[in-house]
Amino acid sequence: MDLKNMGAKNVCLMTDKNLSKLPPVQVAMDSLVKNGIPFTVYDNVRVEPTDSSFMEAIEFAQKGAFDAYVAVGGGSTMDTCKAANLYA
């Protein structure tokens, strides 16, 4: 797994509330667990992000001191995840 090879020790897995209940997120979490990589799920990504939803994700990322990010979802999730990584 790339994250394991990178030496990731604190991963932020970002998704939205609906997708968080579906198999793709479970597959990602199972892979992280299988590889012994600690992670925290952030499932407050908005389908249509706003400035305030970006700020909320950035604040979450700052508090978490993550060293890697995983986005599970579509463009809004990827954009939110990139913003959190960039500004954390």
C-alpha positions as CSV (number, residue, x, y, z in Angstrom):
1,M,0.0,0.0,0.0
2,D,1.4,3.4,-1.0
3,L,0.5,5.0,2.4
4,K,2.4,2.3,4.2
5,N,5.3,2.7,1.9
6,M,5.3,6.5,2.5
7,G,5.4,5.9,6.3
8,A,2.0,7.5,6.9
9,K,1.2,7.5,10.6
10,N,-1.9,9.6,10.9
11,V,-4.3,9.6,7.9
12,C,-7.4,11.7,7.4
13,L,-10.0,9.9,5.3
14,M,-12.5,12.4,3.9
15,T,-15.9,11.6,2.6
16,D,-19.5,12.8,2.8
17,K,-22.3,11.6,5.1
18,N,-24.1,9.6,2.5
19,L,-21.0,7.8,1.1
20,S,-19.7,7.1,4.6
21,K,-22.4,4.4,4.9
22,L,-21.5,2.7,1.6
23,P,-19.0,0.0,0.6
24,P,-16.3,2.3,-0.9
25,V,-15.5,3.9,2.4
26,Q,-15.6,0.6,4.2
27,V,-13.1,-0.8,1.6
28,A,-10.7,2.1,2.2
29,M,-11.0,1.8,6.0
30,D,-10.5,-2.0,5.8
31,S,-7.3,-1.4,3.8
32,L,-6.0,1.1,6.3
33,V,-6.7,-1.3,9.2
34,K,-5.2,-4.2,7.4
35,N,-2.0,-2.2,6.8
36,G,-1.9,-1.0,10.4
37,I,-2.3,2.7,9.5
38,P,-4.1,4.9,12.0
39,F,-6.8,7.1,10.5
40,T,-9.6,9.4,11.4
41,V,-12.8,9.8,9.2
42,Y,-14.1,13.2,8.4
43,D,-17.5,12.8,6.9
44,N,-18.8,16.4,6.9
45,V,-17.8,17.1,3.3
46,R,-20.7,19.0,1.6
47,V,-21.9,17.9,-1.9
48,E,-21.8,21.6,-2.9
49,P,-18.9,23.0,-0.8
50,T,-19.0,26.5,0.6
51,D,-16.3,28.7,2.1
52,S,-17.5,27.8,5.5
53,S,-17.5,24.0,4.8
54,F,-13.9,24.4,3.5
55,M,-12.9,26.2,6.6
56,E,-14.5,23.6,8.8
57,A,-12.5,20.9,7.0
58,I,-9.3,22.9,7.3
59,E,-9.8,23.4,11.0
60,F,-10.4,19.7,11.5
61,A,-7.2,19.0,9.6
62,Q,-5.2,21.5,11.6
63,K,-6.4,19.9,14.9
64,G,-5.6,16.4,13.6
65,A,-2.1,17.1,12.5
66,F,-2.5,14.5,9.7
67,D,0.5,13.4,7.6
68,A,-1.6,11.9,4.7
69,Y,-5.1,12.4,3.2
70,V,-7.4,10.0,1.4
71,A,-10.5,11.3,-0.4
72,V,-13.3,8.8,-1.0
73,G,-16.0,10.4,-3.2
74,G,-16.4,12.8,-6.1
75,G,-15.1,16.2,-7.0
76,S,-16.4,18.0,-3.9
77,T,-14.7,15.5,-1.6
78,M,-11.4,15.7,-3.5
79,D,-11.5,19.5,-3.6
80,T,-12.3,19.7,0.1
81,C,-9.6,17.2,0.9
82,K,-7.0,19.1,-1.2
83,A,-7.9,22.4,0.5
84,A,-7.6,20.8,4.0
85,N,-4.2,19.4,3.1
86,L,-3.0,22.7,1.6
87,Y,-4.0,24.9,4.4
88,A,-3.6,22.6,7.5
